[in-house]
Amino acid sequence: MNRRKFVKASAFSSMALSIQKIGACNFDSAVVKDNPIVISTWDAGLRANKAAWQILKDGGRALDAVEKGVMVTEAEQNCCVGLSANPDRDGFVTLDASIMDEYFNCGSVAFLERIKHPISVARRVMEKTPHVMLVGSGAQEFAVAEGFPLEPQELSEQAQKNYDNWLKKSKYTPPAINVESQINPKNHGPFAPYKLDNGEWNHDTIGMVAMDAKGNLSGSCTTSGAGFKMRGRVGDSPIIGAGLFVDNEIGACTATGQGEDVIRIAGSHTVVELMRQGLSPEEACQKAIERIMKIKGKDAEKIQVAFLALNKKGEVGTYAIHKGFSYAIKRNDLEALIPSKYKME
């Protein structure tokens, strides 16, 4: 043992599975024994779940599955997660990630640059150091020492376009030239997650939790952070108990959305503790969302937060502030993208 050791209902044939978008539902009494399950946030989770399932279906450990699963998203050419994602307001991509196993072992990295798979570095922190979190240049130095190559420090084509557009709209002046722009909230520009022109919420995180055939839980979370964030900003994703928490006796939870507000209530830990008190995963997620909304008041209209949880019975639950969040699920009899319940349109 090492030290720091997720629109319409559809029927699925046992002969063949098809990926479908189906209506929100509960998987009551879906006891998972010799029947593993993996769930993850957003539509990217469909692809990530496939990689995780290759491990789970063969009796592999949940920890290995949640690492390999989110690595798929980290490697994709998109502007949400990984090195091709939107940069901070100074034009640099910085990455955060965390991982946690069935023994309360956990590891994380934050403000990590030029490393393709921060989730794997987080696992090395868990397994090879006495620490839980490494950040910034120290995290990068550790990654390089562990054999992770430094990737080129350049923006992807789409991220560069997004950044150029953001600079025009925000009228941002680099802080070295105009310090006032660094401290004036009016000049901070849009802050993820925010609504896109099509009414959907942008997102920058994939969180995943899984239960293997032995009934053990693990979870992972990886992100590029809020697009165009202030230099040095870290959200909830690498913080154990905020963006991710696993208690192998009770269940596991991951979060997505505005990290600052997930941190305020130690969101994922709160959901797990509510499940410990007897609430279902969905009920626990809803209670946590309501707590955030109470704290934010009218400002809750401006943010998106969602929680996704799995308990030891294999029951899945999720809840969001706004419409638009969905999660992906994969198990022996089901592969689907499911819209979450929510409080606001």
N, C-alpha and C positions, 0 to 999 in steps of 0.2 A: 504494500500500500504506500503510495507516495504521500508527500507531506500536505500538499494542498489539493488533496485529492477532491402545432394549429387550423334566390328569386323565384326558384321553383323546385318543389320536391321532386326527386327522381328515384326510380328504382334501379338497382344495380344487379345485374346478373352475376351469379357466381362463376359463370363460364368466361365472362369478359368484363373488363372495367373500362369505362370511358370517362375522361375528365369533363366534368360539367359544372356549371354554376348553378347552385341549388339554393333553395330558401333556407333561412336561418332555422336551425333545429337543435334539439338536445339529444345526446346519445345516452339516454338514461340506462343505467344498469349494464353498460357495455364493459363488463369486467374483462380486463386484459390479462389473461394468463396464457402463455404460449401464443399470444396474439398481439404482437407489438403495434405501436401507434406512434406517428410523428405528426406534429402540427407546427405551422409557422405563419408568420405575418405576411399579408399582402399577396398579390398574384405571383410575385417572384418565388413565393414559397412552393408553388407547384413544381417548379424545376428543382429547387433545393431539396424538396421532400423525396424526389426520385433518387437522388444520390444517397440520402440518408437511408432510404428503404433497402438499398442494395446491401447494407450492413445489417439492418434489423431483420430482414427476411431470412437471413442465414444464421440467426441466433447471435449476432454480434452485440457488442455493448452499446448502450445508448450514448455514452460519452463519445465514442468514435463516430457514431451516426450524426450527432449534432455538430461536430466539427466538420466532417466531410460535406454535410448538407449545405451549410452556409458558405463554405468555400466556393460553391458554384456561383452564388450571388456576388461574392467578392471578385470573382474573375470575369463576370459579365461586363460587357461594354455598355454601361448605363450611367446615368447621372445621379444615382441614388446611393449606391454602396460601392466601396472600393476605390481604387486609384483613378478610375475614370469619372468619379463623381464631381459634383460642383465643389469649388474651392471655398476657402474662407474669404473674407473681404480683402485680404492682402494678396489673394491669388494662389494660395497654397492648399493642397489637399491634405487634411490630417484625419487620421482614422482612430476609432475607439472600438474595443471588443472585450467581451467577457465570456467565461465558460465556467460551468459548475457541475460537479458529479454527484453521485449518490451518497458520498461520504462527507459532504460539506466541504470538500476540497474545491478551491476556486482560484482563478487567475484572471488578470485583466491587463490591458494596455490602454493608454490614452495619449492623445496628441502625438500619435505615431506617424511619421512621414516615410514615404518611399519603400514601403514594405507591402507586398501584394496580398498576403494573407495574415492580417492581424489576429484572426481567431486562433491560428496555429501558434503565434507568438504568445498569446494569452495562455494557451495550454502549456507551453514550455515554462512560463512563469509559475504556473500551478505545480508543475511536476519537478522542476529543477531548481527552484529557489525557495527560500523560507518566507517569501513575500506573497502578497495577493496582487498588488498593482505596481507596474512600472510605467513611467510617463516620459514623453518628450525624447530628448537625445539619449537619455539613459535606456529607454525602451528600445530605441533604434540600435544602440551599441550592443545591447543584449541580443537582439535579433540577429545582427550580423555575426556575433560570436557564435551563435547557434546555427549558422550556415544559411540564413536567409539572405538572398541577394538584394542589394539596393537597386531599385528600379529608377528609370530616368525621371527627373523632376520636371515634368511637363504635363500640361492639361490635355485631356482628350479633346477631339475636335468639337464635340457638342458642348462639353463643359466650357471650353474657351468662348464659344458663341454665347452661352448663357451668362458667363461672367462679363463679357463685353456689354451685353444688354443691361445687366445689373448696374454696371458702372455708369451707364448713361442715365438710367432712371434714378439712381441714388445720388448722383452728382458727388460721388465719393472722392475725397482727396486723401492720399496716403497720409497717415499720421505723422510721418517724418516731416511733411511739409506743413500740415495744418493739424496741430494737436487737438484743436477744438472739435474736429470731426470725430475724434476717438471718444469723446465724452458727451457729445450732444446726441441724445436719443433720436432727434429728428433726422440725423444723418446716418443712422444705423441701417436704414434700408429694410426690405422685407425680411422677415425672420421665419424660417421653416418651423413647423409645418404651416403653410398658408394655402388659401384656395387658388387653384389655377383658373384660367379663363373659362375652362369648360365646366367649372363648378366642383371638380374633384379636388381632393387634398393631396398636395405633394408629400412625399415621404422619403426617408433616407435611412431606414433601418430594416434589417431582417432579424427577427427573433425566432428561435426554434426551441421546442421542448419535445422530448421523446421518452417513451417507456419501452424497454426491450422485453424479450420473451421471458426473462427472469423476473420481470416486474420492477426493475430498477429505473429510476428517473435520472435524466441529465438535461442541461439546457445550454444554449449559446445565444449570443447577441452580438451583432457587428454592424458598424455604421460609419459613414463619412461625416456624421454630425450635421447640424443645421447648415443648409446652403448659405454662403455669404455671411457666416457668423463672424463675430469679432475674433481676432487672432488670440489663440489660447483657450477659447471656450471649450468646455467639456460638458456633455449632457449626461443622461441617465444610463446609457447603454453599458459603459464599463464599470458601473457602480453596482456591486453585489448588494441586493436588497432593493434596488431602485429599478434598473432595467431588466434584472434577472434575479430569480431566487429559486432554489430547489431544496425541498425537504423530503427526503425519500419516504418518510412515514406518512406524509400528508398529500403532497402534490408539488407542482412547479408552475411558475408564471413568468411571462415576459411582457414587456411593454413597448409601445411605439407611440410616437407623437412628440409633443413639446416636452423635452426632457426636464427642463427646470421644474415643471409642475409635477412630474413623476417623482423627482427627487424630494419635493416638499413633503410628500406623505410616505416616503420609502415604499413606493407603489407595489412592486412585485412581492415584497415581504408582507405588506399589508394584505394582499389578496390571499397569500398562503395562510396567514394567520386567521383570516376570516373563514377559510375552508377548514382549518383546525377546529373552529368553533361550531362546525356542522353545516355551514352554507355550501351550496353547490358551487361549482366553478363559475357559472354564469351569475349567480347571486353575489358571489364574492367580488367579481369584476365590477358589477353594477354598483355595489356599495362603495368601492374605491373611486369609481368615476364620480359618484354623487359627492364624495368628500372633496374631490378636487373642485367640482363645480361650486360647492358651497364656499370654498376658500376664494375662488376667482370672482364670484358674483357675476355681474354683467359681462365681465371680460371673458367668461367661459365661451361666449359666442365667437370669440376671435381665435380660439385654439382648438386643436384636435389632440386627444389622447385616447388610447385604447389599450386594454389589457386582454391577454389570451392565457388561459389556464387549463391545466390537466390535473385531475386528481388520481389517487391510487386505484380507483375503480375503473379508470379509463374514461371517465366522463369529461367532456370538453365544454368549456364555456368562454364567452367573450362579451365585452361590452365597450362601447365608445361614446364619446361626447356627441359626435356628429355622424350623420349618415356618410357612408363612403368607405369605411374600413371593412376589409374582408380577410379571411384566413384560409389557409390551405391545409387539408388533412389527407393523410394516407395511412391506411391499415389494410388488412387482408380483404375486406369486403367493401372498401370505399376509397375513392380518390376524387376529391372535389375542391372547389373554391366556394366558400360560403360567406355571404354577407353577415356582418355583425348586427346585433341589436344596438340601439343608440337612443340618446335622449333628445337630440335636436336634429333638424334637417340640415 
